[in-house]
Each structure stands twice: as structure tokens, then as C-alpha cells.
Amino acid sequence: MLGVFRDVLAADASVVKVHDRLRPVWKGTRRNTAKAALKVHAWVRVFTGELVKAGITADAHADSKAFGIDQGLRGVLLLFDRGYASPSLWRRIDSVGGYVLCRVPKGWNQPIVSNNRRSRGRARKLVGLRLRDACEGLQRPIIDVLASFEGRVRGVSTL
């Protein structure tokens, strides 16, 4: 099933608390417990465990901005956790021919645009509903749909 992708990568980050005096270099996001912290980012090849990319940033640095997006991601499926829930990141990956699988935060409630697979039996119509509304009362825990997301795109300047 995953053979249709050129590669499958998983991305994640872990936070490491450092001494509070290092705050000017490694700004943390937690005022009381971790004034200074760094974040270790990694992209790992799912089937072999090979480290593809790694980086260290301040904890305050967004996960979705840790690595650049380039043509090397064409045909690659990226598996993200909620730290990478960024429609503008997804758009950049899509623009180079990559694919994204990401859990969205619970507060998101985007409109469903289409079904990715045809369901048999007593399937409910999900197109036009919002994600959270569609999930209410379902017998199965997973739905395969396309939802509409908005992301900010910086304007392109021309000379």
C-alpha cells in the first residue's frame, strides 16, 4: 500500500530543558518550568530507521519551520504529529509533489470537500459537513476525506 510513495519519512521533535541562564540563546516557551530549552528535530526514514535530517533550535522555534522544503520531497509521504499542523507547510510540500499525513488539533473544524474512497452499506454523506460534526456518532474511528484548509501565503515581489 505504501509502495506508491518514493519514500516515507516521520518527523518529530523533543524538548530538552537547559539552565535558565542560557535563555538568550535557547529561549523556552514555558515561563515557570523551562525558561530556557532547546528542541531537537529529526526526520527519520520509517522503514529503515535511518536519520535523514536533524537539527537543533530554541524551544520557541516552530516545528513546522525547522527544515526547508525542496524538490527532494517529490513522491515522499511525510508523517507529522500535531506540532506540524500548518496548512502553509502542507501547501509547500504539495507544491513540490510531496504528500502529508498529519493529525489535526482538536479545535480545528474544517469543511469536508470530498470523500477519498467510496463507502458501502449505511455510509453517511460527509461532504459539506465539518470534520468534528462528521466524526460524531461514527462506528469507525477513521474517515478518509479531503478537507479545506486556509493558509497565509506571503506575496511574491517582482522586479
Buried (B, 14 or more C-beta within 10 A) or exposed (E): EEEEBBBBBBBBBEEEBBEEEBBEEBBBBEEEEBBBBBBBBBBBBBEEEEEBEEEEBBBEBEBBEBBEBEEEBEEBBBBBEEBBBBBBBBBBBEEBEBBBEBEBEEEBBBBBEEBEEEEEEEEEEBEEBBBEEBBEEEEEEEBEBEBEBEEEEEEEEEE
